Amino acid sequence: MWFSKIFIFSTILFSLLIFYKIYSLGYYHDKVNINDVYNNLTNNVFGVQQHPIYSSIFISLALFFLLKEIVNKNMYLKILHFCGIIFLCYILFFLSRRGTLIALAVSLISVFLLRFKKLSIKKIAVIGILAVFGITFFTPVLKKRFKEVFYNITYKEVNSDNSSSIRYGVYDCVTKVIKNNWWIGYGIGDVQDELVKCYASKSKILVEGKYNSHNQYFSFMLSNGLLGAIFLIWILIKTLKLGIRNNEVIIVSLMIFYSIVLLFENILERQSGIILFMFFLSYFNFKDYKNLLNVKK
């Protein structure tokens, strides 16, 4: 479909702007550190404010479409698509968003396991994906971000230089607040106030940051109770089953990817996240509805 081609092109263009920004800041000449780069990428990429997590999601989605397009019989297009995949992977690993990388790895492995029948191909695909992601985890930036999880200090105090400690502090408060009203929730307007009350007893950093739940399922439970979270899960499962039933690999991969990313970020509470999610959800379900109508005729 034309959408996938336009989306791939625009994502590569956006990634080129990110690369130019990284280069112009002087990162490759040791003029700035990685945190300064992330701060600039978040607040000003040629007038666009975009958190790296959302940039990572766009790139991951473009990779799914590129992998689908790479089966093109034209050799020149294959080479072009392969170069696009390499470049997008570089930017993706540079941004180092752990949740997105985990979601991408799991969704790719799941798709290969579902797509191919031969056990040998499945083994090669899984080993290959794990090897690529395993090697990248040894890069300085990713290594530091993943090692944070295993520091004892991460779970003792909230540190602004340790993103894992912030998440742990957030999740600790989120689970406590959910326990107090897990059935019907607090309503959309009161969730943040309830979290801040808990943050006040835990860390000044959390209060000043006004962090959300950093988990979309928790967010739905906080605002709408258990039924809200179940409704979100039902939507994801319904669309996933639709993809499996129609043998649409792209639907399966996107739904698995989103299901995991939602564990790490409130994707559906920002414009950058909700627009694409709802577009894919609406498009795939509408396409299936049209197919059902054609079958009945």
ABEGO torsion letter per residue (X at the ends): XAAAAAAAAAAAAAAAAAAAAAAAAGAAAGABBAAAAAAAAAABBGGBBBBAAAAAAAAAAAAAAAAAAAABABAAAAAAAAAAAAAAAAAAAAAGBAAAAAAAAAAAAAAAAAABABAAAAAAAAAAAAAAAAAAAABAAAAAAAAAAABAAAAABBBAABAAAAAAAAAAAAAAAAAABAAAEAEAAAAAAAAAAAAAAABAAAAAAGBBAGBAAAAAAAAAEAAAAAAAAAAAAAAAAAAAAAGBAAAAAAAAAAAAAAAABBAAABAAAAAAAAAAAAAAAAAAAAAAAAAAX
